[in-house]
Amino acid sequence: MHAKETLFADLMQGRAQQFQVPLYQRTYSWTEKQLGQLWSDVVEQARWLGSAGERESTHFLGSVVLAPSPQNDVTFPRWLVVDGQQRLTTLSLALAAIRDHVADTRPDQAQRINEQYLINKWSSGNDQLRLLPTQADRSQFAAHVHGTLGERDTGSGIATAYTFFRRKLVEAAEPTAPHDVFRIEQAITSRLSLVLVTAERGDNVHRIFESLNNTGLKLSQADLLRNYLFMRLPTRGEQVYETHWLPLQRSLSNDELEQLMWLHLVLDGDDRVRRQDLYAAQQRRFEDDGAGEAEIEEYIRELHRSSVHFRRLLHPEEEPDPAVRAALRRLDAWQAAVTHPALMLLLHRRERGEVDSADVVRALAYIESFLVRRMICRVPTNNLNRIFQSVPGQLPLDVPVTEGLHRLLSSENRFWPDDADLREKIRTAPFYQYGRWQQRKLVLQRLEESYGHPEPVDFAAAQLTIEHVMPQTPDDAWLRALAEEAGPEEAAEELHARYQHTLGNLTLTAVNAELSNHPFERKQDLLRCSHLEMNRRIAATERWGVREILARADDLADHAIALWPAPLRGVGRAERSRDWQLAHQVLAALPHGMWTSYGDLAAFLGSGAQAVGNHLANTPAVVNAYRVLTSEGRVSDGFRWSAPQEAGSEDVRARLTADGVRFTATGAADPVQRLTAEDLAALLAGTDDDRADGEDTAQGATAGITPGQETRAERFFRQLAADDSSETVEAVRALFAHWEALGGWIGHGSGHVITSAYLMLGEPGGPGRGIWPMTLYPGGGRGGTAEVVFQYLAAREPFTDRALRAQLLSRLNALDGVDLPEGKLELRPNIRLSLLEKERNRQLLADTLTWFRDRWESRTSS
């Protein structure tokens, strides 16, 4: 290979020639970010041209790697653009924009630009283009070069780049800051330097391409595999690309295409391949099998055929059979991408005639039941990928595919809960604290549908949220009613904690805000008018307490058992010890300096406090068992070490003190360090941004609001004013103004009950997840709070550094009335907004937010 420095003008102008972008290259992909940077560099170079202090140096743009094309001709040189097509395409479009900008006033110059850089004047057809893009971009690029734009020549990356330069050229002509358009042309053609690398015939061009980061964007597994495939199609490439690859590429995004390629390997029985190893695994298969052009072409044909099935998983509305379509929609709403290997297998088998649509519907019901029952019974999801990835290779061959799938999912270690498990967990497990909000809502939706209401609700149109019938924040009347049911060893508060989040206490409603914390009699009136059958049944109940919650749970369990098929008996079932395994996991995750109570742990597990105590007393080597105390923060009278000298001391309090637990003057553990059932659930939830009740952050206060409606910002402050003083409300307004002055913005949750407010940094709608230090919530009867999202920050730079999160905690603890223990660094603790009524607290919090912004900006700019 040979390398030299060159300019765009030297590369493109001169005798007739053509630079061909190979079929294996990705399509044009520069966005306004890259275009804007290039334009800044061009304008900077244009400023120096003709000035007294004109600089000799040029701006280095990057490399261009060329190789002789198989179609090369002595009289008409053709080159393959191995790397650099994004740069060459962009510069060509910029010159086309300059040509069109001056066409009316300087037609002679427009013709000169066209013939010097864009076309081969005496050639025809594709040969007329000096740069010939890959087929997916060819017609768009040709339309812009030839000036034959039509309605179809918009919306692509090519059109976006051309429009960008036309816009910038108009701005450059602004009288207050003029830029001569021909200096801009000169800057592009003669002030941007390129390193030209020319490969010899016989060089391994694909190996060169593999080693490059095209356009500065890392090549995906799909990119690499596409490159490899078309390198292996020297004679059939054009036809295969046009007939099969181009339609495939247009129907799927690059990421979706990569998923489909990976699924093909899985369906062939390779259940251990990872997506990040896709390219190497498929390349090895082809080379081990000695694949030639025919085999490569058949693989691409099969990908094209399979894309029809895969699109039905991504877009269930494309499935023709209504029953299959409904089942696929439910799995799509569940966000069950892990099931795709099994779903693809079923659609493939149906296409081959091995099963019909009725069989597919039954199989999909098994898959849905497997997911739903596990979610209700709180079976961890960490092995779902492995389970479904192994389906194609492990499916029994001696029975039809639907029965084989039923048997496979029922087998040992698959943990598909049976009817008894399901019934028990519906009665006792805190359903509201497990799974994703979409999944919880879908379970309630399916249960409502199972009642067969004569006028079913249109769930797609209805804006329903999950309502606690017995409220999450009960007033004295609710607690007095619960006290009548409480036994001698369980207080009303503990009964409330135990049953508030169970399925029997939850329903769907569009009037959640109106229901709020009202007495049951008021809720009855509202639920009686509901179109949902489950709400009418609740309204027909005279009172609402533990007995009614359990009775409704039993009714819902009957419907769930009929709705979601059970696993086969005798194939294997989950060990009940997995319930206690959840307790062991959460205790092992207790942060330093924190403790919890038997009641809190029981509410988290959906068990009873006495059962929790018995298990911890009789199970050896449970990590942190001694950090489970009574609700008053004292060591239980029944506590004992499970092994002699386990703690190195019989003094439990000394062990707790060594672990950072503080004690009050009365000898009780500090209540500030206590973890509630919600805190325990958050410990195992990880750092996924799964906001409660589906409250996706809105990009601004008016997002999703139609004219005349109350905006989310207005709703937020109305709800805040309902519980907090005017001084608190004004302090929050001032806090928001300070945040916006720092360059942040306020995002509002889309929940229909409580409208949260997020203090966001980063471009609204931009790439990445952004960052926010806290989320503010109106009180819903308890006073507004600011949730400090330490748990989310742990996955966001630069606050992945625990020391920075500790500094944030220390700064917040400087506020009067705030005392967050170090263990809260793993969680999302709350601060009362009423504390901002103090001027000192307002200033300290403003300083803390400024510090937070500075830390984020210093890391992102470095």
Salt bridges, closest charged atoms under 4 A:
GLU32 OE1 - ARG167 NH2 3.51
ASP41 OD2 - HIS59 NE2 3.06
GLU44 OE1 - ARG47 NH1 3.23
GLU54 OE2 - ARG191 NH1 3.91
ASP100 OD1 - ARG99 NE 2.86
ASP108 OD1 - ARG106 NE 3.58
GLU115 OE2 - LYS121 NZ 3.57
ASP127 OD2 - ARG78 NH2 3.03
GLU171 OE2 - ARG167 NE 3.99
GLU171 OE1 - LYS168 NZ 3.50
GLU185 OE1 - ARG112 NH2 2.78
GLU200 OE2 - HIS2 NE2 2.62
GLU210 OE2 - HIS206 NE2 3.88
GLU210 OE1 - ARG207 NH1 2.82
ASP223 OD2 - ARG26 NH2 2.74
ASP223 OD1 - ARG226 NH1 3.22
ASP255 OD1 - ARG275 NH2 2.86
GLU258 OE2 - ARG275 NH2 2.92
ASP268 OD2 - ARG285 NH1 3.28
ASP277 OD2 - ARG274 NE 2.84
GLU297 OE2 - ARG236 NH2 2.76
GLU297 OE2 - ARG301 NH2 3.06
GLU298 OE2 - ARG305 NH2 2.96
GLU302 OE1 - ARG305 NH2 2.43
GLU317 OE2 - HIS315 ND1 3.99
GLU318 OE2 - ARG311 NH2 2.42
GLU319 OE1 - ARG312 NH1 3.81
GLU319 OE1 - ARG350 NH2 2.87
GLU351 OE1 - HIS309 NE2 3.23
GLU354 OE1 - ARG349 NH1 3.44
GLU354 OE2 - ARG352 NH2 2.63
ASP359 OD1 - ARG362 NH2 3.40
GLU368 OE1 - ARG330 NE 2.72
GLU368 OE2 - ARG446 NE 2.99
ASP398 OD1 - ARG407 NH1 3.43
GLU403 OE2 - ARG362 NH1 3.03
ASP418 OD2 - ARG573 NE 3.13
ASP419 OD1 - ARG373 NH2 2.83
ASP421 OD2 - ARG573 NH2 3.38
ASP421 OD1 - ARG576 NH1 3.25
ASP421 OD2 - ARG578 NH2 3.51
GLU424 OE2 - LYS425 NZ 3.86
GLU424 OE1 - ARG576 NH2 2.84
GLU449 OE1 - ARG446 NH1 3.87
GLU467 OE2 - LYS523 NZ 2.83
GLU485 OE2 - ARG543 NH2 3.72
GLU485 OE1 - ARG547 NH1 3.48
GLU490 OE2 - ARG498 NH1 3.52
ASP525 OD1 - ARG528 NH1 3.20
GLU533 OE1 - HIS453 NE2 3.95
GLU533 OE2 - ARG537 NE 3.39
GLU548 OE1 - ARG543 NH1 2.93
ASP554 OD2 - ARG427 NH1 2.93
ASP555 OD1 - HIS559 NE2 3.90
ASP558 OD1 - ARG423 NH2 2.86
ASP579 OD2 - LYS425 NZ 3.17
ASP600 OD2 - ARG674 NE 2.71
ASP659 OD2 - ARG627 NE 3.68
ASP670 OD2 - ARG662 NH2 2.93
GLU678 OE2 - HIS501 NE2 3.10
ASP679 OD2 - LYS824 NZ 3.36
ASP688 OD2 - ARG436 NH2 3.79
ASP689 OD2 - ARG691 NH2 2.68
ASP690 OD1 - ARG436 NH1 3.73
GLU710 OE1 - ARG715 NE 3.93
GLU710 OE2 - ARG718 NE 2.78
GLU730 OE2 - ARG733 NE 3.68
GLU787 OE2 - ARG828 NE 3.69
GLU797 OE1 - ARG859 NH1 3.19
ASP816 OD2 - LYS838 NZ 3.98
ASP816 OD1 - ARG840 NH1 2.97
ASP819 OD2 - ARG662 NH2 3.63
GLU822 OE2 - ARG802 NH1 3.23
GLU826 OE2 - ARG802 NH2 3.12
ASP854 OD1 - ARG853 NE 2.81
GLU857 OE1 - ARG853 NE 3.75
